[in-house]
Amino acid sequence: MSGKFPCYRRAPSKELVQLLKPGEFLSPLLDLNEREVQGLCLDVHFRSDDEVAVYCGRANVLEVQLNHSRESIRIAADKTYSRQCQALFPEWPIGDPGFGEALSTYINVLQVNSSFREGEGRVQLNWSKETRCWTTFDREARLDYEITNHRNICANCLEIYDARKELDDVINADGKTWAKPDRNGIPLKLDLLAYDREGKLVLIEVKPTLSDYYVPFQLLHYIWEWRRALQDNSHLLAELEALIEKRVELGLSASFGSITDRIRPVVAIGDEDGSKEVWRRYSKVVQVANGHLPPRVSPVETWRYGNGKLERLL
């Protein structure tokens, strides 16, 4: 494994993959990807250090990690959820026949607040399971850095400063009062990470509606961060490919071929596209963002999902 940074080492080990296969000890965990909680399908993803995360909408309701000894698993969740079925937590030896039943009991009694299930939570799930435009292979995507401050340098570069200055000029010349842009730091986690049939890495920011017309500018931070990361670490694509291959092997993602270093930025919303005024301002922000893209990045796209149908808005 490369020691280069920034990196994305979320691919599971061969030991964890084997435990997740049908009939093996952790296969009930993988089956959760088809289970529903309060009408919302669960979403299973991998994290670094052989951890599996299970989401219900925006809520991370379960974390299962294969211990370094390979003899047991550690199970964790926010107290809001773990106290609903304490028998599942915190650790199980590999091969314990009671694990599957305890996991099923936990899912059967699990209650998740509607604020996490509805709105952005439901919209994010719809896009996470979508395979017509791209196939998603991770969510809450965040690159790892050897030095924490290095991320600030990569994601808040001179190009972002120039784009922000141009956006301020657009706002000041508009003649109408805009909401104040959020300048409190750099966005931390990209909503969804995917790739399409052309091999483009798809960076997706999800919103229930277009009410926040600054989203393309938020996405611009991620674009520059990932562009620079791909340049700084020649092994990054292989790390992404390793994660994709394991998900395809386990039936969690569709196979779209090989991934490349080309980037496709997307804002994905639900079935409401906002008012005409919001759309007008949003389009101006998109124009500014598109004027400050790095090489090998396509213009920002905007997609709507409603009643199972897809529509490209921009």
Secondary structure, 3 states (H helix, E strand, C coil): CCCCCCECCCCCCHHHHHHHCCCCCCHHHHHHHHCEECCEECEEEEECCCEEEEEECCEEEEEEEECCCCCEEEEECCHHHHCCCHHHCCEEECCCCCHHHHHHHHHHHCCCCHHHHCCHHHHHHHHHCCCCCCEEEEEEECCECCCHHHHHHHHCCHHHHHHHHHHHHHHHHCCCCCCCCCCCCCCCCEEEEEECCCCCEEEEEEECCCCCCCHHHHHHHHHHHHHHHHHHCCCHHHHHHHHHHHHHHCCCCCCCCCCCCCEEEEEEECCCCCCHHHHHHHHHHHHHHHCCCCCCECCCEEEEEECCEEEECC
